[in-house]
Amino acid sequence: MRRKETLGRMRFTKQFWDGISDGSITVAFRLWRRPSVVVGRPYRTGGGRVEVVSVDVIEDADLSEADAIAAGYETTAELRDYLRRHDGAGDRDLYRVRFRLLEEPDPRQVLAANDDLDAEQVAEISARLDRLDRASRHGPWTRPSLRLIERHPAVRAPDLAEMVGRETQPFKVDIRKLKNLGLTESLRVGYRLSPRGLAYLRACSDATGG
């Protein structure tokens, strides 16, 4: 049975990405009022897609050296120091999240690599972009954003947002929607159009004679 895809993310700072991608980091500790992930679901991280295996509430005394190392820390003392610095109001539970790296390709990457678009697929992409434009509070943005990225690949998101007079964070959220459609790809700095995105713009230009 095909795995149901989710757009959920587990956020990790960059220092953990390599460990997640090579499979050496398989545990995360989070301070939550309620769980933010669900067992059995896949989530995207900066180090690749993972599937949550278990989510447990634990006490500070239950932290083990093995779990700390599996979470990317050298010692439990280092992990406890991190948790103390991020405890905020101190009224949250400590969760241990175990996960495994998914070896199967990200469906978005498979979609993004497909540049063999027929007329029906082009029309479907256009319809989805139209829906995003209609739902926007700042007017149509999808095609202008694709053209912007086409002209300025590998440019920082804040700089791209400034070019079109937008705030960075909402702009990044919108570009993520284009990525979910397989039209853009994230780079270490900025974005670029995917093969699918390039094929879509080419098909639109051919249709309008542009």
Secondary structure, 3 states (H helix, E strand, C coil): CCCCCCCCECCCCHHHHHHHHCCCCCEEEEEECCCCCCCCCEEEECCEEEEEEEEEEECHHHCCHHHHHHCCCCCHHHHHHHHHHCCCCCCCEEEEEEEEECCCCCHHHHHHHCCCCCHHHHHHHHHHHHHHHHHCCCCCCHHHHHHHHHHCCCCCHHHHHHHCCCCHHHHHHHHHHHHHCCCEEECCCCEEECHHHHHHHHHHHHHHCC
